[in-house]
Amino acid sequence: MDGGMGVSKEPQIRQQLTKCEIAIENLHKSIAELEGRIEVVITPPTEKPKDVKPIESLVSLANELRVFVDGVSSAIDKINNLRNRIEL
């Protein structure tokens, strides 16, 4: 149902989700580039085991939003990791 507006909102939602995916990809590329450029002033990374949480089943849109949030969280972790390793 379109809420009486005559236009389905699904294409708009998908379009914005695609833009979110592209933005997250670009963010991760930028972080990797930054890490490469400052590698002479950062300590080597230390690998920490990640806590694996069970993934609950979600409807399609909610799952895509979860993927977006996971991408943002991963970027935050990478930036924090770089911040903690930098030696200035």
N, C-alpha and C positions, 0 to 999 in steps of 0.2 A: 504494500500500500504506500502511496506517495504523500499521504497527509493532506490531500486535496490541492496540492500545489501543481499537479499536472506533470511533474518531472521527477524521475527517479533520482535519488541522491546517491545510489550505489556507484555510478561512474565517477562522481566527484570524490567519494571516499577512496576508491581505488587509486585515483589520480594523486591524491594527497599522500596515500601510503607509499606509492612509487617514489614520490619526491622525498619522503622520509628515508626510504631505503638508499636513495642516491646520496642524500646528505650524510647518512651514517657511513657509507662507503668512503666518501670524500674526507670525512673526519678521521677515519682510521688511516687513510693514506697520508693525510697531513701529519698525524702523530708518528707514523713510521718514518716519514721524511725528516721530521724534527729530530727523532731519535738518531737517525743516520748522521745528521749534521752536527749533533752535540756529543757524539759517541766518545770524543777525546776527553770530555770532561765529566763522564758518568762512569760509575762502577758497573761491572758486568751484572746482568740480571741474575737473580736467584729464583729458581723455580720453586713455587709453593704448590702443593697439591690443592686442587679446587674441590670444594665441597660439592658433591653431586646431589642435587635435589630431585626428587621425582617430579616429572612434568605432568600436571593435571590436564585433562582433556578440556579444550575450550572450543567455542564456536569459532568459525573462520576469522572474523574480524578481531575478536579478542586475542586469538593466537597471533595474528599479524602485529597487533599492538604489543604483545609480549615480546616478540622478536625485536621490535623497535626499542623497547625498554632495555632488553638484554644488550643490544648494540650500544646504546648510550651508557649503560653501566660498565660495559667492557672498556669503552673509551675513557671513562672516568678512572677506572682502575689503571689503565695504561699511563694516563697523565700523572696520577698520584705516584705510580711506580717510578716514572722518570724524575719527578720532583724529589723523591726520596733518594734517588741514586746520583743526583747531580752534585758535583764537587766544585764549587766556585769559591 
